[in-house]
Amino acid sequence: MSQSVNSFGSQSQLKSGSKTYDIYRLNSLEKKGVQLSRLPFSLRILLENLLRHEDGKSVTADDIEFLAKWDPKAEPSREIAYMPARVLMQDFTGVPAIVDLAAMRDAMKVLGGDPQKINPLQPAELVIDHSVQVDEYGTSNSYSLNAMLEFQRNRERYAFLKWGQSAFRNFSAVPPGMGICHQVNLEYLARVVFTLDENGKTVAYPDTLVGTDSHTTMINGLGVLGWGVGGIEAEAAMLGQPVSMLVPQVVGFKLTGKLREGATATDLVLTVTEMLRKLGVVGKFVEFYGAGISELSLADRATIANMAPEYGATCGIFPVDAETLRYLRLTGRNEEQIALVEAYYKEQGLFHAANAPEAEYSQTIALDLATVEPSVAGPKRPQDRVLLKEAGASFAKQLPNLLGPNGNKNGVRQVVRWEGEGGHPAETPEASNGVHETGPTTSIKDRFHVDVDKYLDNGSIVIAAITSCTNTSNPSVMVAAGILAKKAVEKGLSVPPWVKTSLAPGSRVVTDYYEKAGLLPYLDKLRFNVVGYGCTTCIGNSGPLPSDVSKSIEDHGLVAVSVLSGNRNFEGRINSDVRANYLMSPPLVVAYALAGRIDHNFDTDPIGKGQNGEPVYLKDIWPSQQEVSDTITSAIDSSIFTKEYATVSDGDENWQHLKFPTGDVYQWETDSTYIRKAPYFEGMPATPAPVEDIAGARVLAVLGDSVTTDHISPAGSIKLNGPAGKYLTEHGVKSADFNSYGSRRGNHEVMVRGTFANVRLRNKLAPGTEGGVTRLLPEGEAMSIFDASVKYAERKTPLVILAGKEYGSGSSRDWAAKGPKLLGVRAVIAESYERIHRSNLVGMGILPLQFLDGQNVEYLGLTGEEVFDFPGLKALLDAKFANGKTLRIKATSPEGRTLEFEAKVRIDTPQEILYYENGGILQYVLRSLAGKN
């Protein structure tokens, strides 16, 4: 924290309660003619960060003055060094980060340095929340069985994390079964004001962070500035490296009015997402302001902030105000901390007041909350909002594009309408400990005595999941789901047996208030039993469908549907059997589960017949805002939060009794299929070799628009006959024990084999195929992308990816960059990039190039069969882009015709040049810590 320069005399003191804190005053800049009130709140937080870290090198007085005099209309061009207060991780992204740090300790020894230097310098907090899978559902044993299976599958990973907790300073882990990292962050981890004891003084400053999950932005609802970065970038931040960023444009989003009856926070966020996607906010901050803010609870704000990745912004922040303080008190933060938050933010001019002057923004957009209507989003993207009343028609329109190669293109199947007859579940055998002796139920016929093949059709809902941090952290929509379930049960409604139902709260607090409100039994009655406390369905851990449901979908080529209260619905993400996925509020998830079909018209058609034989409509069971509000008031108070978070670090007996290795250097197990030593530092010289031009490159894949990190990075289940499945089989792993790609992110051998292996990936180089298929060139032989990469590596042939717009949109997945690197990809040429993925490509030493405006693969007539040369790359980098950032590329066709075109080099900052020259960010950091840079 110490700085050697204090050009603006900003260092001062603040008294709060009985304590005195050192702070860095923003108003010290006013003598330079800076009018702080014109700056958006988010930029004021960045400005304090620069004042506190001014050292004349990474942060200069000129940097501070430039940001203080920010021009709202200027295109981002100035780089600043941002030092977040902490790093947040979840286990899917956290395990490979700790693997990399462990491998860096080994490499540090080889370079003759001290392994103890590889140690988080900023607090690094990991919440284990991504590994629980919905195997068992709809029974009272769902949670206990899923928890048992989670530990059986992930014992090795969890032991590794416990080693990391003991070996690394400043690293802590929240055990599995406690909640989703973003909700735990919101309810417990976030400080809002951070303090650090240093040289006998206590420094106070804004709580800021970067996270290895793109939904880190959820914390923006609490006024805490933070966003998602790649695991690679987060590792560097943990090791004391600043996050290099361009001073962003800030979009002001003005909210007015109040949500009307029947509209939820989920409907609001889907509306906001659609509006901001249309506006275009990629790489920008979004800041919410206006009178409508006061009408939103903090949970509503967090719901909106959570989905910043879906609307494309770096962050979507709300200012700290009286509602922030109320929430901190509700969630059990101590009064001393709450007093410090209020005192600090008011002293720094960061506390929002209704009469405060509006800041200046790069552009503005407005929404009257009263105009928000019930909505869903799908079937493939979060920004594709559809009004609830138009969902059926929208699905029918999308159906031709959703049908797969074996789809039923001849119209609707002749099926029987479900009327609720039969369908009583068989008695479930239970062991003395309450867990199934035979494991999860695998057949609807066995469990309900129903032949599902008679009922399933295009549009049938087979997954209905109340899941994901976006909504499970919001009591208003969670309580609404519970009340709707209560009314449905009282009317005599039931869920069709083929719908795989699940409830995965974001923290144990949710279960507590459900129990206190008496709502849990009704959710259980509709088979929305608690399956775990984690991301589950939203991250792709929906678990397998019942075998007869899966077979019917496959046999008839059906477009089955999932409905979930999540934030992601990209192709192939939720379940490999499901082609259409719709995001919606938790009460709508319950309503659609009851209806059983996505094309159900809730306005005109009854959900079912009540006990008296009369039709029951959605309006008959939809809770009023007053009912929801009264329930929240009676069921939620600070004691719930205090109770649950008092023991959040303890974990259950499985965690407490878990044995783990000790020592500063990890003892790698050569036969492990979960944790393998990262290969990035093997043979790494002490100083980097000069950058060379890329020559003789072949194209591995030609991809279209909106290729997400879900298409690139391995996620979900591991297929038996794919390269990763074959690897695991060869290493003695049974298919039942494959687990998910996410759980095996600490093993690069598995992950590289799953890169570009998404079942919905369409590679134009292998037309007519779906999945990770390409053609080996020049022979033209079709094979898996991994197998082709192996042959290209034997030939020492560098590889290229050609892509369209928004390449790499989606979660901040480090493996979407690590995987291509290990496949041998040296460059990507795309029309545009998602922010985090572009950064991650540079961080792994892959060259991101962008077609010039108006140009793309089709315009240039590229087929992917060409040989690519990149002359001039070395000269560009040697000159540090002094003569521009365009690179001339030569593509030679199989017939010998040569096409030359220019592309923009998307290495965006001077710091990124250093990363690329070192072969990646980790290599740069390692050499720096070893004193070799």
Protein Blocks (a to p, Z undefined) as FASTA:
>chain_A
ZZfbdfkopaccddehjbccddddfklmmmnopafklpcfklmmmmmmmmmmggolmpcf
klmmmmmmocfkbccfbdcddddfbdcddfklmmmmmmmmmmmmmmmmmnopafklnccf
bdcddddfklpccfbghiaklmmmmmmmmmmmmmmmmmmmmmmmmmpghiacddehibcf
klmmmmmmpnoiacddeehiacddddddddfbfklmmmmmnopacddddfklmmmmmnop
acddddddddddddehjddehiafklmmmmmmmmmmmnopghiacddedjklmmpcfklm
mmmmmmmmmnopabdcddddfklmmmmmmnopafklmmmmmmmmmmnopaccfklccddd
fbdcdddfklpccddddjkbfklccdfklmmmmmmmmmmmmpcfkbcfebccdddddehi
ghiacdddddfkopafkbpafbfklmnopafklmgcghiafbdcdedjklmmmmklmmmm
mmmmmmmmmnopacdfklccddddfbfklmmmmmmnopmmmmmmnopacfbdcfklmnop
nopadfklmmmmmmnopacddddfbfbfcehklpmkbmbdcdddfklmmmmmmnopakbc
fklpcfbdcfkopacdfklmmccfklmmmmmmmmgcfklmmmmmmmmmnopmklmmpccd
edjbdcddfkbckbccdfklgoiafbdcdddddehiacfbdcdehiafklmpgghjddfk
lmklmmmmmnopafklnopfklmmmpmklmmmmgopafkbccfklghiacjdddddfklp
acdfklmmmmmmmnopacdddddehehiacddfklmmmmmmnopabdcdfbdcfklmmmm
mmnopacddddehiafklnopahlaccddehklmmmmnnomnojbdcdddddfkopacdd
ddddfbfbfklmmmmmnopaklmmmmmmnopZZ
